[in-house]
Each structure stands twice: as C-alpha cells, then as structure tokens.
Amino acid sequence: TLIQGDKKAGFTIFWADDGLDTGPILLQRECDVGQNDTVDDLYNRFLFPEGIKAMVEAVHLIADGKAPRIPQPKEGATYEGIQKKENAEIAWDQPAAALHNWIRGHDKVPGAWATIDGQMVTFYGSSLLDASVPAGQELAIKGASRPGLVTKNGLVVFGNDGKMVLVRNLQFEDGRMIPASKYFSADETTALELTDEEKKMEEDIRAIWKGILSNIAVIEDSTDFFKSGASSMHVVRMLEEIKQKYSGLQLQNEDVYMATKFADFIQMVVRKFRGEDKEEELVIDYVSKNINNMTVNMPYQCFINGRFVNADDGKTYDTINPADGSVIASVSSASLADVDKAVAAAKEAFENGEWGRMNAREIRRLMYRLADLMEEHQEELATIESIDSGAVYTLALKTHVGMSVQTFRYFAGWCDKIQASEYGATIPINQARPNHNLTFTKKEPIGVCAIVIPWNYPLMMLAWKSAACLAAGNTLVLKPAQVTPLTSLKFAELSAKAGFPKGVINILPGSGGLVGQHLSEHPDVRKVGFTGSTPTGKQIMKSAATNLKKVSLELGGKSPLIIFSDCDLDRAVKMGMGAVYFNKGENCIAAGRLFVEESIHDEFVRKVVEEIKKMKIGDPLDRSTDHGPQNHKAHLEKLLQYCETGVKEGATLVYGGRQVGRPGFFMEPTVFTDVEDHMYIAQEESFGPVMVISKFKNGDVDGVLRRANTTEYGLASGVFTKDISKALYISEKLEAGTVFINTYNKTDVAAPFGGFKQSGFGKDLGEEALHEYLRTKAITVEY
C-alpha cells in the first residue's frame, strides 16, 4: 500500500484455509497512512496494538457465534514477488511522490535500489523535499534523466515532475551503509593510529565480538558483523556490553550498520572516543518574510533531538497572522510517534548524554549564551511574536522578549547555587553509638519534564518554565500553543546555536489534545509544567496519575481589583486600564472584575471611557498602536459571545463589545457596569479587553472582600488606596497568589508567581520555581 501511495492501510483476519490468508474474511481494520510512513511506522503505531485487540474481538465473535464469513476473491492474494530484491529496482520516470512511495514501501525489506557507478545501491529513509533545489555535488544514477545531488542533508533525487525526494542513507552491495551525504567522502578517511589505551579498548571490543560471533575462530579486521551471523538483537547486546566497559562512549544502533567490518567499527569508536565525530551543522528550512523593515527567518518543523524534522506522519497546519487573517507558515503538526521520539531523546540526554555529565557552571554558561543570543535576535523574535500572536510590537520587544531574556539570565545565576543554603543541608540525627552518623540532603533534577504553554505570551511562558527546568539540570519536551508556535521554534534554533546538547530541548508544535495529552500520561515523563485553562489543568492532573508525575499548574483567573475612594484616582484609572487591556486583555492576571467604591464610581467610569477613546487600534507593528488584534479568530468569537451574554443578563454595556470593522481579529476595548455577583461575566474570565465593573458601598471593606473572594479562582488581585493599613489588611485577606497595591501587572523574574484554589498550584519565577523542578534525596553515612 505504501508503494502505491494509498492513503489508507489496514489488516484482515481470515478464517483459516489451505492458503491461510485466502479464506473468508472475519474482521478488518484500517488506518490512515501518513506522507512519510514506513511499514515499521504502521506496524508500531497501528498493526501491532490494534491487531492484538482485533484478535481478541475475533475470538469473542466466534465464541458468540456472531463471526461473519465474507467471501473474498483469490486474485492478488499472494506475497509472491513482493519481497524479491530484483523486483525492487527504482523506475525513475515517475513523479517524486511515486519515487518516495516506492522507497519507503520497500524499507527495510527488500530495499529499493538503483545502479550507481556499476553497483547496486539501496536507498533508505526517504522524505519529500518541499524547498528550493539545494547546493550539492552531482551523482549520476542509471536510468535517471537527471543526476542526483549529494547535499549536506543527504541525496536529493528528482521525479519527472521536477519535485524532489531526500534520501538519508545508502547501502552498498557489501552491506556497508553510509549517510547519503557522505557518498563522495566515504572512502577518504585516513586510518587513525591508536594509542595504547585505544589498543586496549580495541581488544576489549574484539572479545565482545568474539563472544557474540562464537562461530568465528578469529575476529579479524575484515570480519563483517552481520555476514558472520549477527542479527539486530546482537547489535543491542554488543553496544550494551561496550557501554558497560566504557560508559562515556555514546554509540547508537545505526553506528553499527554504518561500520559493519571490525576495523571500520574500531575506527568509528575511536573517533567518538576522541570527540572527533563533530556534530553536523544544524540544517533549517525557513519560512522567510520581509516585514517590519527586516527579514525574519522562521523554522516551521518539529525540533527533536537537535534536528528540525517533519512530523512523523507528514501532517501540517497553518498558523495565522491575526492582524489580517493571512497564513504565515505551514507548521509541522506533531504526532504521537513524535512525542515518543522527543521523550526518548530527552531521556537519553538526561541519563546517558553529555548534558548529564555537565557540571552546574557549564550549564550556567550555556544559559547565559542562550540569553545573549535571544537578546541579539530580539527584534526578530518580537516581530515573529507580533505577527503570530497579535502582540503590539513595542510590548513584544519589552515584555514578551525582554522578560524572557531576563528570566534566562536570572535562572542561569542559580545553576551553581542550588546546593547552597536550604537547597542542601546537613541534619543532626540520633547517633548510632558508638558510631557516628552524618545525614545530608541533596537536591537533584527530576528527569524528563513536559512543558505545555498557552498562546498569550508564547516566548515568555516558554522562558518562565524552561529556564527553571534547565537550571535545575532537567531535559524538556515543550509543546507550544497550536496557534502560536513560531517563537518557540526560533528559540529551538537559538538553543542549538548556544551549544545545548542534542535531546535536552525538544519542541513539538501541534494539538494539545493529542500531544499535550500524550505527554501528560507518558511513562518516561516525570514532571509536567502547564499554563492554561482550569479544565485542561484538571485533565492533566488525572493523566499525570498514571505514573505519579510531579505537576505544577498555572490556570484560569478572575482577579479582583478593588478601588477605594481615597486612592489617587488618575493613577487608578491608568493602572486599572492597564490591568484590563494590557496585551489586549489576553493576560492571565488581568483584572477580571473591578470593584469601585460608590462615591467615585461614575467619575472612574467616565475617565476610563475618555481614555479608551484615545487608544489607537490597528497594526501591531505600527509603533504608535496601543491595541492590537485578538490572538485568533475563535477567541474573538468567544469574546463577542461573552459580551452578548453580559447584555442579556442585564449588565450595562457602556462602551465597545463589538468587532472592529477592519480585516483581522480586532475587538473594541469594552466596559460593563452594573455587574451583579450572580452574573456570568462576574464569575467567569473573558481573557480579553473587557472591563467588568461593580459598585460597592462606601466604607464597606469587609463586604467587598467577601465579594472579591467569592470565586473559585485565586491567581492575582489588586487594591488602590492611600491608607496603608487598609491596603495591608486587604492584602492579608485576599485569596490570591499575588496582590498588587497601588500598581498592577508588576511581575519580576525574582518574585514567585502562581495561584491558589482553581488557579492552580506551584510557582513560576523566583527561587521557589526551582523547587518545582527538583527532588530531595536524604543521604545518611555511618562512620
């Protein structure tokens, strides 16, 4: 089915007959075939797990006497010829998609092949290449009307439609496999002269080979691992035996296939041992746009194990510019297989990779370097943030990007101080006389962390969580919001340039219901950090129970802002508007409800409306714009419905409540008054530019406190008054993780941030955030 390019595949359970697979049909199942799926992919994702379930169902159908017997034609019901090598030769006069289907359809058996330089060369690992023709060295292929190109990414071959296929690996007739990018340099490597230590390692490995290849009298330089009888299982055994003796050697299964002869294998191992196997240059396919007086280069693929790659099933989705509704880029949409790959990469990096061997000061250096690169690219990052999320450019530059840089620098400073003070302590315990005891605690990283972030501050939310995660020594798999993936993917590029080892940082754009859910229940993920809605946070907690993951949640809010008549009214108006309209109201700590003392209520509302009329709504890249578009169309529609509900319930719509009559997802700043406690808009978060105002009686401090606390949320809160005693009293009584007094939105990287009640638990920022990504171990020594 892959060879034909079918979009569907499946399996059939037959009633047994002489042919075993030609009898009547009992049960069938089908699945979608992704653009880059191989038979192995289909087997692992569908055929094996669904086959087990189907066999159980088939047995029950038979036992219940309900099993159908559907006759089938016998034509074509044979495997004859499909797995013969001579039938797998590539016919070149076909479109690129057909060539790709042929190659992946024969991967790994029998292997699609072509004749190059007079010998049979088998192609493995193909993908369609949708880009401009890359630079490379021409390679003549028998039967192909156009030469292939050996590029830094692999061998590019052309269909008769001019489109391209990228092939990653090539195998020669003698069984030797090479990266296709190394075709012209495969035999140019000068043999290394081994040191005494390396000769000892060579003999140790020779003994390991001898133990596996027991039928071979002597392991010589020319001994071929596979031609001597080894199988794929022996590859795992051999590498594990080597790892036991030389734990610093990081060898992969593919390394064996690339060097099957003993001498070649030893040369490869020694190069790795010496650190001469330099990492290949990071390859990035950009979507580039000339915008905001600059060229912005945006990665759009998944970032897994240090490489930008298409989603495993080839699926993509469009990310939209909310200022005009145009498509910015077609972004890879990660699959379950991609989650598994990313988690495996993060686990390997944590347990066996370079990252796990780094000391805290080396991690600190990487984090400072990353912060520097983010600062160097701040205009580009802010522009991407602006077109992808709708953030006003000046705000994106100062807050979305600026605070992200500050966050990485702050937590970089913590890297080598985690064992200081309460982070590592000696503890007096009862002595086991006549001996003595020493007990001390140690803070350790948790392991693989899944981070799921929202769309309102895409880069800043990434920084708030991942900086603390990395400073503590963990590795991470991060899922950006589906509608705002681009700054996260640019961050991935910068992290690679900063020198973060492969697998430490992985970015998976795509569906929250698919990717986020799989991360939250994945058995190798040990911690989930989530910012988003309360219902999703509850689902994550349930999923995390599968292996008792540590969880921190920053969820919904309905933050109260209490304004007393003894405040500085002009400041309260200015700050109150910022509390609601900052970042178009798409702000987790936005003041969801304002309580204004009766004596100043009308004047406060009048001043607010006057100021709203002065606000400039428009292009977020215009430096004079005050108010940009809402993040995405569905959210704008939800906000308009929110305002309709408020009107129906009897609140007074003083201003706004409508979409702005221009292209894009713009909404007027909105003001409601006469909002009563039972109303929907008094209880639920809008997450948009909607000011919800309620009066409270003059001097009724305890009454307004009760009303402010009558919500299941407890993220932030605020109070405006010149009476410091009143302010402090209210700050003690408000049930919220943050209280602002005579200010609002004043967060800082050193101050802990997080909510109470159904606004979640755990902290971002500040020293406390480190606790979320560490575990405590107590160690007792007797002497």
C-alpha positions in Angstrom: 0.0 0.0 0.0 2.9 2.4 0.6 4.3 1.5 -2.8 1.0 2.5 -4.4 0.8 5.7 -2.3 -2.6 4.7 -0.8 -3.9 7.0 2.0 -5.4 4.1 3.9 -3.9 0.8 5.1 -5.1 -2.0 7.4 -5.3 -5.6 8.2 -7.6 -8.6 7.7 -8.3 -11.6 10.0 -9.3 -14.6 7.9 -11.0 -17.9 8.5 -8.2 -20.4 8.0 -7.9 -22.4 4.8 -5.2 -24.1 2.8 -3.7 -20.7 1.9 -4.1 -19.3 5.4 -4.8 -15.9 4.0 -7.2 -16.7 1.2 -10.2 -17.8 3.3 -13.4 -15.9 4.1 -12.9 -12.5 5.9 -13.9 -12.4 9.5 -12.8 -8.9 10.6 -11.0 -5.9 9.1 -9.5 -2.7 10.4 -8.0 0.3 8.6 -5.8 3.3 9.5 -4.5 6.5 7.8 -1.2 6.4 6.0 1.0 9.4 6.6 3.1 11.0 3.9 6.3 9.6 5.3 5.1 6.4 7.0 7.1 3.2 6.5 5.9 -0.3 7.2 7.7 -0.2 10.5 5.8 3.0 11.4 2.5 1.4 10.6 3.4 -1.7 12.5 4.4 0.1 15.6 1.6 2.6 15.6 -1.3 0.5 14.3 -0.8 -3.1 13.2 0.6 -4.4 16.4 -1.6 -2.7 19.1 -4.8 -2.8 17.0 -4.0 -6.3 15.8 -3.9 -7.6 19.4 -7.3 -6.0 20.1 -8.8 -7.3 16.9 -7.7 -10.9 17.6 -9.4 -10.7 21.0 -12.5 -9.4 19.3 -12.4 -12.1 16.7 -12.2 -14.8 19.3 -15.2 -13.4 21.1 -17.2 -13.1 17.8 -16.5 -16.8 17.1 -17.4 -17.8 20.7 -20.6 -15.9 20.5 -21.5 -17.3 17.1 -21.5 -13.8 15.5 -18.4 -14.0 13.4 -19.1 -13.2 9.7 -17.7 -15.2 6.7 -17.3 -12.7 3.9 -16.1 -14.4 0.7 -13.1 -12.8 -1.0 -11.6 -13.1 -4.5 -8.4 -15.1 -4.7 -6.8 -12.8 -7.4 -3.8 -11.0 -5.9 -3.9 -12.8 -2.6 -0.2 -13.7 -2.6 3.0 -12.3 -1.4 4.9 -13.8 -4.3 7.4 -11.4 -5.8 6.8 -8.5 -3.3 9.9 -9.2 -1.2 12.3 -10.2 -4.0 15.2 -7.8 -4.4 15.1 -7.9 -8.2 11.6 -6.6 -8.1 12.5 -3.5 -6.0 14.6 -1.6 -8.6 13.5 2.0 -8.8 11.8 3.1 -12.1 12.9 6.8 -12.5 10.3 8.1 -14.9 7.7 8.8 -12.2 6.7 11.8 -10.1 8.6 12.5 -6.9 5.7 11.2 -4.7 5.7 7.9 -6.5 9.5 7.5 -6.1 9.1 8.3 -2.4 6.3 5.8 -2.0 8.4 3.1 -3.7 11.4 3.7 -1.5 9.5 3.8 1.8 7.3 0.9 0.7 10.4 -1.3 0.4 12.0 0.0 3.6 13.6 -2.1 5.1 12.9 -5.3 3.1 13.9 -5.9 0.4 15.1 -2.3 -0.1 14.5 -0.1 -3.1 17.7 0.2 -5.2 19.3 1.8 -8.2 22.6 1.3 -10.0 25.3 3.8 -9.2 28.9 3.5 -10.5 28.2 0.0 -11.7 26.9 -1.4 -8.4 23.6 -1.9 -6.7 22.9 0.8 -4.1 19.9 0.5 -1.8 18.1 3.7 -0.7 16.8 4.1 2.9 15.0 6.9 4.7 13.2 9.0 2.1 11.1 12.1 2.5 9.5 14.5 0.1 11.6 17.7 0.0 9.5 20.9 -0.5 12.1 23.6 -0.8 14.3 25.2 -3.4 17.0 23.0 -5.0 19.9 22.7 -2.5 23.5 23.0 -3.3 25.3 19.7 -3.8 27.6 17.5 -5.9 26.0 15.8 -8.9 25.8 12.0 -8.8 24.8 10.0 -12.0 22.2 7.3 -11.4 21.5 4.7 -14.1 18.1 5.2 -15.6 17.5 8.7 -14.1 17.2 11.5 -16.6 18.6 14.0 -14.1 21.6 13.4 -11.8 21.0 13.2 -8.1 22.6 15.8 -5.8 24.7 14.8 -2.8 24.0 17.5 -0.3 24.8 18.1 3.4 21.4 16.6 4.3 21.5 13.5 2.0 21.0 12.5 -1.6 18.4 14.5 -3.5 16.7 12.8 -6.4 14.2 14.2 -8.9 10.9 13.0 -10.2 9.7 13.6 -13.7 7.6 16.4 -12.3 10.7 18.3 -11.2 9.9 17.7 -7.5 12.4 16.3 -5.1 12.9 13.4 -2.7 15.6 13.4 0.0 17.3 10.0 0.8 19.2 9.8 4.1 21.1 6.6 3.9 22.7 4.4 1.2 23.8 0.7 1.4 26.3 -0.9 -0.9 26.4 -4.5 -2.1 28.9 -5.5 0.6 26.4 -4.5 3.3 28.2 -1.2 4.2 25.8 1.6 4.9 26.7 5.3 4.9 24.9 8.6 5.3 24.0 9.6 1.8 25.6 13.0 2.5 29.0 11.2 2.8 28.9 9.4 -0.6 31.9 11.2 -2.1 33.9 11.2 1.2 33.0 7.7 2.4 36.5 6.2 1.5 38.6 9.3 2.1 39.1 9.0 5.8 42.7 8.2 6.8 43.1 5.4 9.3 43.9 6.6 12.8 46.9 5.4 14.7 45.7 4.1 18.0 47.2 4.9 21.4 48.0 2.2 24.0 44.7 3.0 25.7 42.8 2.8 22.5 44.5 -0.5 21.6 43.3 -1.9 24.9 39.8 -0.8 24.0 40.1 -2.4 20.6 41.0 -5.8 22.2 38.1 -5.4 24.7 35.7 -4.9 21.8 37.3 -7.7 19.8 36.5 -10.0 22.8 32.9 -8.8 22.8 32.5 -9.5 19.1 34.1 -13.0 19.7 31.5 -13.7 22.5 28.7 -12.9 20.1 30.2 -14.4 16.9 31.1 -17.7 18.6 31.2 -19.5 15.3 34.1 -17.3 14.1 37.5 -18.7 15.1 39.3 -15.3 15.0 37.9 -11.8 14.7 40.0 -10.1 12.1 39.9 -6.6 10.7 37.9 -7.7 7.8 35.3 -9.6 9.8 31.8 -8.4 9.0 29.4 -8.3 12.0 26.3 -9.3 10.0 27.8 -11.6 7.4 29.3 -13.5 10.3 25.8 -14.3 11.6 24.8 -11.4 13.9 21.3 -10.0 14.0 19.7 -6.8 15.1 19.4 -8.2 18.6 23.1 -8.8 18.7 23.6 -5.1 17.9 21.9 -4.1 21.1 23.9 -6.7 23.1 27.2 -5.6 21.6 26.5 -1.9 22.3 25.4 -2.6 25.8 28.5 -4.7 26.6 30.7 -1.8 25.3 28.7 0.7 27.3 29.3 -1.4 30.5 33.1 -1.2 29.9 33.2 2.4 28.5 30.3 4.3 29.9 31.4 7.6 28.2 31.0 6.1 24.7 27.7 7.1 23.3 27.0 4.6 20.4 23.8 4.2 18.5 22.4 1.1 16.7 22.9 3.0 13.4 26.6 3.3 14.1 27.0 -0.5 13.7 25.1 -0.5 10.4 27.4 2.3 9.2 30.6 0.3 10.1 29.9 -3.4 9.8 33.6 -4.5 9.5 35.6 -4.8 12.6 38.4 -2.4 11.5 35.9 0.2 10.4 33.9 -0.2 13.6 37.0 0.4 15.7 37.9 3.5 13.7 34.4 4.9 14.3 34.6 4.1 18.0 38.0 5.7 18.4 36.8 8.9 16.7 33.9 9.1 19.0 36.1 8.4 22.0 38.4 11.2 20.9 35.5 13.5 20.2 36.4 13.9 16.6 32.9 13.0 15.4 31.9 16.6 15.0 28.2 17.4 15.0 26.8 18.2 11.6 25.8 21.7 11.0 22.2 22.4 12.1 20.0 22.3 9.0 17.0 24.6 9.0 14.4 25.1 6.3 13.0 28.6 7.0 9.9 30.4 6.0 11.3 33.9 5.4 9.4 37.1 5.3 10.5 40.7 4.7 8.5 42.5 7.3 8.9 45.3 9.9 12.0 46.6 8.0 13.8 43.3 8.4 14.0 39.7 7.1 12.6 37.2 9.6 13.6 33.6 9.3 11.2 31.2 10.9 11.7 27.5 11.4 8.4 25.6 11.0 9.3 21.9 11.7 9.3 19.9 14.9 12.6 20.1 16.8 13.6 16.7 18.1 17.0 15.5 19.3 18.8 18.5 17.9 17.2 18.4 14.5 14.4 20.1 12.7 12.2 17.4 11.2 8.8 17.0 9.6 6.1 15.4 11.7 6.3 11.6 11.6 3.1 11.4 9.6 3.8 14.4 7.5 0.9 16.4 8.8 1.0 20.2 8.9 -1.3 23.1 9.8 -1.4 26.8 9.0 -0.5 29.4 11.6 -2.4 32.7 11.0 -1.5 36.4 11.3 -4.4 37.7 13.4 -3.8 41.3 12.0 -5.1 40.3 8.6 -6.0 36.6 8.6 -3.2 35.6 6.3 -1.2 32.4 6.5 2.3 32.9 8.0 3.6 29.4 7.6 2.5 25.8 7.3 3.8 24.2 10.5 4.5 20.6 11.3 1.8 19.0 13.5 3.5 16.6 15.8 2.1 13.0 16.1 2.1 10.5 18.9 5.2 9.0 17.4 7.0 12.4 17.5 6.1 12.6 21.2 7.7 9.2 21.8 10.8 10.2 19.8 11.2 13.5 21.7 10.7 12.0 25.1 13.2 9.2 24.2 15.7 11.8 23.1 15.2 13.8 26.3 15.5 10.7 28.4 18.7 9.6 26.6 20.2 13.1 27.0 19.4 13.2 30.7 20.6 9.6 31.6 23.4 9.0 29.2 24.2 12.1 27.2 26.7 15.0 27.6 24.1 17.0 29.5 24.0 14.6 32.4 27.8 14.9 32.7 27.9 18.7 32.7 28.6 20.5 35.9 26.4 23.4 37.0 28.7 26.1 35.8 28.8 24.6 32.3 25.0 24.7 32.3 25.1 28.3 33.5 27.4 29.2 30.7 25.0 27.7 28.1 22.1 29.5 29.6 23.9 32.9 29.6 24.9 32.2 26.0 21.3 31.5 25.1 20.1 34.7 26.8 22.7 36.6 24.8 21.5 35.1 21.5 17.9 35.9 22.4 18.9 39.5 23.0 20.9 39.6 19.8 17.7 38.4 17.9 15.3 40.4 20.0 13.9 42.5 17.1 13.4 39.3 15.0 11.8 37.5 17.9 9.5 40.4 18.7 8.4 40.7 15.1 7.6 36.9 14.9 5.7 37.2 18.2 3.8 40.2 16.8 2.7 38.6 13.6 1.9 35.2 15.2 0.2 36.3 18.4 -1.0 39.8 17.6 1.1 41.4 20.3 1.9 45.1 19.8 5.5 45.2 18.7 6.7 47.6 21.4 5.1 45.4 24.1 6.6 42.2 22.4 10.0 43.8 22.4 9.9 45.0 26.1 7.9 42.2 27.7 7.4 39.1 25.6 11.1 39.0 24.6 12.7 41.3 27.2 11.4 39.4 30.2 12.3 36.1 28.5 15.9 37.2 28.3 15.8 38.4 31.9 14.3 35.1 33.0 17.1 33.0 31.4 19.8 35.3 33.0 18.1 35.1 36.4 18.0 31.3 36.5 21.4 31.0 34.9 22.7 32.6 38.1 21.0 29.9 40.2 22.6 26.9 38.4 25.7 26.6 40.6 23.9 27.8 43.8 21.2 25.1 44.1 23.1 23.2 46.8 23.6 26.4 48.9 21.5 27.3 52.0 18.3 25.3 52.3 18.9 23.6 48.9 21.4 21.2 50.6 21.7 20.8 54.3 23.4 18.7 57.0 20.9 17.4 59.5 21.6 16.3 63.1 20.1 12.8 63.8 20.2 10.4 66.7 23.7 8.8 66.7 24.1 5.0 66.4 26.6 4.8 69.3 29.5 4.1 69.5 29.5 5.0 65.8 28.6 8.4 64.4 26.1 9.4 61.6 26.2 12.2 59.1 22.9 12.9 57.3 22.8 15.4 54.5 20.3 16.3 51.8 20.9 16.7 48.1 18.7 18.4 45.5 18.6 16.5 42.2 16.9 17.2 38.9 13.8 15.2 38.2 14.5 14.0 34.7 12.4 14.5 31.6 9.9 17.4 32.0 6.9 18.1 29.8 6.1 21.8 29.5 2.8 22.9 27.9 2.3 26.6 27.4 -0.5 29.0 26.3 -0.8 31.4 23.3 -1.0 34.8 25.1 2.8 35.1 25.8 4.3 32.4 23.7 8.0 33.1 24.3 7.7 34.4 27.8 5.7 31.4 29.0 8.4 29.2 27.5 11.1 31.1 29.3 9.3 31.2 32.7 9.1 27.4 32.8 12.0 26.1 30.8 14.7 28.4 32.4 14.0 27.0 35.8 13.7 23.5 34.4 17.1 23.7 32.7 18.8 25.4 35.5 17.9 22.5 37.8 19.5 20.1 35.3 16.4 18.6 33.6 15.7 18.0 30.0 12.4 19.0 28.4 9.8 18.4 25.8 7.8 21.6 25.2 4.5 21.9 23.4 3.7 25.5 22.4 0.1 26.5 21.8 -1.1 25.3 18.4 -1.9 28.8 17.3 1.4 30.4 18.3 4.3 28.0 17.6 6.8 30.2 15.8 8.8 31.9 18.6 9.2 28.5 20.3 10.7 27.1 17.2 13.0 30.1 16.8 14.0 29.6 20.4 14.9 26.0 19.5 17.2 27.2 16.7 18.9 29.6 19.2 19.3 26.9 21.8 21.2 24.7 19.3 23.4 27.6 18.3 24.1 28.3 22.0 25.5 24.8 22.3 22.8 22.9 24.2 23.4 19.2 23.5 21.0 17.1 21.4 17.9 16.0 23.2 18.0 18.5 26.0 15.4 20.8 24.4 12.6 19.4 22.2 9.8 21.5 20.7 6.6 19.8 19.4 4.0 22.1 17.8 0.6 20.6 17.3 -2.6 19.6 19.0 -3.0 20.0 22.8 -5.5 17.1 22.9 -3.0 14.8 21.1 0.5 16.0 22.0 -0.2 17.5 25.4 -2.4 14.6 26.5 0.3 12.0 25.4 3.0 14.0 27.3 0.9 14.2 30.4 0.4 10.4 30.5 3.8 9.3 29.1 5.6 6.9 31.5 9.0 8.4 30.9 7.9 12.0 31.7 8.5 12.7 35.4 7.2 16.3 35.7 4.5 18.4 33.9 4.5 22.1 34.0 1.3 23.6 32.5 -0.1 27.1 32.0 -3.6 27.2 30.5 -7.3 26.7 31.4 -8.5 25.1 34.6 -10.5 22.3 32.9 -7.3 21.3 30.9 -5.3 21.5 34.1 -7.7 19.1 35.8 -7.3 16.6 32.9 -3.5 16.9 33.1 -3.7 16.0 36.8 -5.7 12.9 36.1 -3.3 11.8 33.3 -0.3 12.5 35.5 -1.6 10.0 38.0 -0.6 7.2 35.6 3.0 7.3 37.0 2.5 9.9 39.7 4.3 12.7 37.9 5.1 15.9 39.7 2.8 18.6 38.4 2.7 22.4 38.6 -0.3 24.3 37.2 -0.9 27.9 36.4 -4.6 28.1 35.4 -7.5 30.4 35.0 -8.1 33.6 36.8 -10.8 36.1 37.7 -8.6 38.6 39.5 -10.4 41.2 41.6 -9.2 44.8 41.6 -10.6 46.9 44.5 -10.5 50.7 44.1 -11.3 52.9 47.1 -12.3 56.5 47.1 -9.2 57.5 48.9 -6.9 56.4 46.0 -5.0 58.6 43.5 -7.9 58.5 41.0 -5.9 59.3 37.9 -3.4 56.7 38.7 -6.1 54.2 39.5 -7.7 54.9 36.1 -4.4 54.5 34.3 -3.4 51.3 36.2 -6.9 49.9 36.1 -7.0 50.2 32.3 -3.6 48.5 32.1 -4.9 45.8 34.5 -7.6 45.0 31.9 -6.4 46.0 28.5 -2.7 45.1 28.7 -1.8 42.7 25.9 -5.4 43.0 24.5 -6.7 41.6 27.8 -5.0 38.2 26.9 -3.3 38.2 30.3 -3.7 35.5 32.9 -3.5 38.1 35.8 -5.8 40.6 34.1 -8.2 42.3 36.4 -11.3 40.2 35.7 -13.6 42.3 37.9 -13.2 45.8 39.2 -14.9 46.8 42.5 -15.2 50.6 42.6 -16.3 52.5 45.7 -19.7 54.1 45.1 -18.6 57.7 45.7 -16.1 57.6 42.8 -17.7 55.1 40.6 -19.3 57.4 38.0 -16.2 59.6 37.7 -14.0 56.5 37.4 -16.1 55.1 34.5 -16.2 58.5 32.7 -12.5 58.8 32.9 -11.9 55.3 31.6 -14.2 55.8 28.6 -12.4 59.1 27.8 -9.1 57.3 27.8 -10.4 54.4 25.7 -11.4 56.8 23.0 -7.8 58.0 22.8 -6.5 54.4 22.2 -5.2 53.6 18.7 -6.4 50.3 17.5 -4.5 48.9 14.5 -1.4 47.2 13.0 0.6 45.8 15.9 3.8 46.5 14.0 3.0 50.3 14.0 4.9 51.7 16.9 2.1 54.1 17.8 -0.5 51.3 18.1 -2.0 50.8 21.6 -4.3 47.9 20.9 -3.7 45.0 18.5 -5.8 42.1 17.3 -7.0 39.3 19.5 -4.9 36.2 19.2 -7.1 34.1 16.9 -10.5 34.0 15.3 -12.1 31.5 17.6 -11.1 33.6 20.6 -12.5 36.8 19.1 -15.8 35.0 18.5 -15.8 33.7 22.1 -15.3 37.3 23.4 -18.2 38.6 21.3 -20.4 35.9 22.7 -19.2 36.8 26.2 -20.3 40.4 25.7 -23.7 39.3 24.3 -24.2 37.2 27.5 -23.4 40.2 29.7 -26.0 42.3 27.9 -28.6 39.5 28.1 -28.0 39.2 31.9 -28.7 42.9 32.4 -25.3 44.4 32.8 -24.9 47.9 31.2 -22.6 47.9 28.1 -21.1 51.4 28.4 -18.6 51.0 25.6 -17.4 48.6 22.9 -18.5 44.9 22.8 -18.1 44.7 19.0 -15.6 43.6 16.4 -13.7 46.5 14.8 -14.6 47.0 11.1 -11.3 46.1 9.5 -9.5 43.0 8.4 -8.2 40.8 11.1 -9.4 39.8 14.6 -9.7 43.2 16.3 -12.1 43.9 19.1 -13.1 47.2 20.7 -12.0 47.7 24.3 -15.2 47.1 26.3 -16.7 48.4 29.5 -19.6 46.9 31.5 -21.1 48.4 34.6 -24.0 47.4 37.0 -22.5 43.9 37.1 -24.1 41.8 39.8 -22.4 39.0 41.6 -24.6 36.2 40.1 -23.9 37.1 36.5 -21.8 35.0 34.2 -19.4 37.9 33.4 -18.9 38.5 37.2 -17.8 34.9 37.7 -16.0 33.8 34.5 -12.8 35.0 32.9 -13.1 36.7 29.5 -9.4 36.7 28.7 -9.9 39.7 26.6 -10.3 43.5 26.6 -13.5 43.5 28.7 -13.6 45.7 31.9 -16.3 44.4 34.3 -17.2 47.0 37.0 -19.3 46.5 40.1 -20.0 49.2 42.8 -19.5 48.6 46.5 -20.9 50.7 49.3 -18.8 53.4 50.8 -16.6 52.2 53.6 -17.7 48.5 53.2 -14.2 47.0 53.4 -15.3 43.5 54.7 -18.2 43.4 52.3 -16.1 44.0 49.2 -13.6 41.5 50.4 -16.2 38.8 50.7 -17.4 39.6 47.1 -13.8 39.6 45.8 -13.1 36.2 47.4 -16.4 34.6 46.2 -14.7 33.0 43.2 -13.0 29.7 42.7 -10.0 31.4 41.2 -7.1 32.9 43.1 -4.3 34.0 40.7 -3.8 37.7 41.3 -5.6 40.7 42.9 -5.1 44.4 43.5 -6.1 47.3 45.7 -5.9 51.1 45.3 -5.9 53.2 48.4 -3.7 55.7 50.2 -4.5 54.0 53.5 -1.6 51.7 54.1 -3.3 49.9 57.0 -6.3 49.2 54.8 -4.1 48.0 52.0 -2.2 45.6 54.2 -5.4 44.3 55.8 -6.9 43.6 52.4 -3.7 42.0 51.1 -3.8 39.5 54.0 -7.5 38.7 53.4 -7.4 38.4 49.6 -7.2 34.7 48.5 -4.7 35.1 45.6 -1.2 34.2 44.9 -0.2 37.8 44.0 -1.6 41.1 45.5 -0.7 44.4 43.8 -1.0 47.6 45.9 -1.4 50.9 44.0 0.1 49.2 41.0 -0.7 46.3 38.7 1.0 43.8 36.3 4.2 44.4 38.1 5.8 41.0 37.8 9.6 40.3 38.1 11.8 37.4 37.5 12.8 37.2 41.1 9.3 37.2 42.5 7.4 33.9 42.8 4.3 33.8 40.6 1.4 31.3 40.9 -2.2 30.9 42.1 -4.4 29.5 44.8 -7.6 27.4 44.6 -8.6 26.6 41.0 -6.0 28.9 39.6 -3.6 26.0 40.3 -0.5 25.4 42.4 3.2 25.6 42.1 5.3 28.7 41.3 7.0 30.1 38.2 9.8 32.7 38.7 11.9 33.4 41.7 13.8 31.0 43.9 10.6 29.0 44.6 10.3 28.0 40.9 13.4 25.8 41.3 11.6 23.6 43.8 9.1 22.6 41.0 12.0 21.0 39.1 14.0 19.4 41.8 13.6 16.4 44.1 15.2 16.0 47.6 17.3 13.0 48.5 18.5 12.3 52.1 21.8 10.5 52.5 23.0 9.0 55.8 26.5 7.8 56.4 27.7 5.9 59.4 31.4 6.2 60.5 
